Amino acid sequence: MMELAMAAAVTVSISGVSYAALNPQRLEANAGVVADQATCRAVDTAIVGYVAQHGETPRNVRQLRDYVKGDLSRYRIVDGMAAGPGC
């Protein structure tokens, strides 16, 4: 009987931890934050590449289209650095 109670406790504990680890809304929110930060770094890297090629800082993110894949509409350039989500 003791083994059955212990097995049940372990099973309940594991399922609770699994749910916490696989909570879809929480994972989606965390993934969004990480994606925004990675994109901000990509925009900063594109700015560095643009400066290296052109010798001047880009005035707006539209000038970075050849350097970054994806949507840059949420970003802008402030003092030579990316500004936007995750920055």
Contacts in CASP RR format, 6 or more apart in sequence:
PFRMAT RR
TARGET T0000
AUTHOR 0000-0000-0000
METHOD contacts of the structure
MODEL  1
MMELAMAAAVTVSISGVSYAALNPQRLEANAGVVADQATCRAVDTAIVGY
VAQHGETPRNVRQLRDYVKGDLSRYRIVDGMAAGPGC
33 86 0 8 1.000
36 84 0 8 1.000
36 85 0 8 1.000
36 86 0 8 1.000
37 86 0 8 1.000
39 75 0 8 1.000
39 85 0 8 1.000
39 86 0 8 1.000
40 75 0 8 1.000
40 82 0 8 1.000
40 84 0 8 1.000
40 85 0 8 1.000
40 86 0 8 1.000
40 87 0 8 1.000
42 68 0 8 1.000
43 61 0 8 1.000
43 64 0 8 1.000
43 68 0 8 1.000
43 72 0 8 1.000
43 75 0 8 1.000
43 82 0 8 1.000
43 87 0 8 1.000
44 81 0 8 1.000
44 82 0 8 1.000
45 67 0 8 1.000
46 64 0 8 1.000
46 67 0 8 1.000
46 68 0 8 1.000
47 57 0 8 1.000
47 58 0 8 1.000
47 64 0 8 1.000
47 77 0 8 1.000
47 80 0 8 1.000
47 81 0 8 1.000
47 82 0 8 1.000
49 67 0 8 1.000
50 57 0 8 1.000
50 58 0 8 1.000
50 63 0 8 1.000
50 64 0 8 1.000
50 67 0 8 1.000
51 57 0 8 1.000
51 58 0 8 1.000
57 77 0 8 1.000
57 80 0 8 1.000
58 64 0 8 1.000
58 77 0 8 1.000
59 77 0 8 1.000
60 76 0 8 1.000
60 77 0 8 1.000
61 72 0 8 1.000
61 73 0 8 1.000
61 75 0 8 1.000
61 76 0 8 1.000
61 77 0 8 1.000
61 82 0 8 1.000
62 72 0 8 1.000
64 72 0 8 1.000
65 72 0 8 1.000
74 84 0 8 1.000
74 85 0 8 1.000
75 82 0 8 1.000
75 83 0 8 1.000
75 84 0 8 1.000
75 85 0 8 1.000
75 87 0 8 1.000
76 82 0 8 1.000
76 83 0 8 1.000
76 84 0 8 1.000
77 83 0 8 1.000
81 87 0 8 1.000
END
